[in-house]
């Protein structure tokens, strides 16, 4: 099976993605991750103003199959969370790279984005 992995973002081995736009980094989980989890029923993310650290756990995603920790692709301050996920966690399944985004971060070290896997490297990992 082939999974979507847009070229305009970086990836962690743990299946989170990061997309930088105008200095803000949006974070979510990949198409592969949402497919492996099955129907997402709950998402826990930090509050706006909290700090996240690259490689550290920042939240939890729960599905009908499993509960998985979420890991941050970058360090920085959380500037927004996708509050729609609290009422409609299935957005993660429906559109993992769009409406299913989880949080936005003001990165403390934008160079951390360069350390993430490219889309090609990520596709190779999951295929």
Protein Blocks (a to p, Z undefined) as FASTA:
>chain_A
ZZdddfkbccdfkopacddeehiacddddfklmmmnopafbdcdddehiacdehiafbdc
ddfkbccddddfbgcddfbdcfklmmmmmlmmmmmmlmmpfbdcddfblmlmmmpccfkl
mmmmmZZ
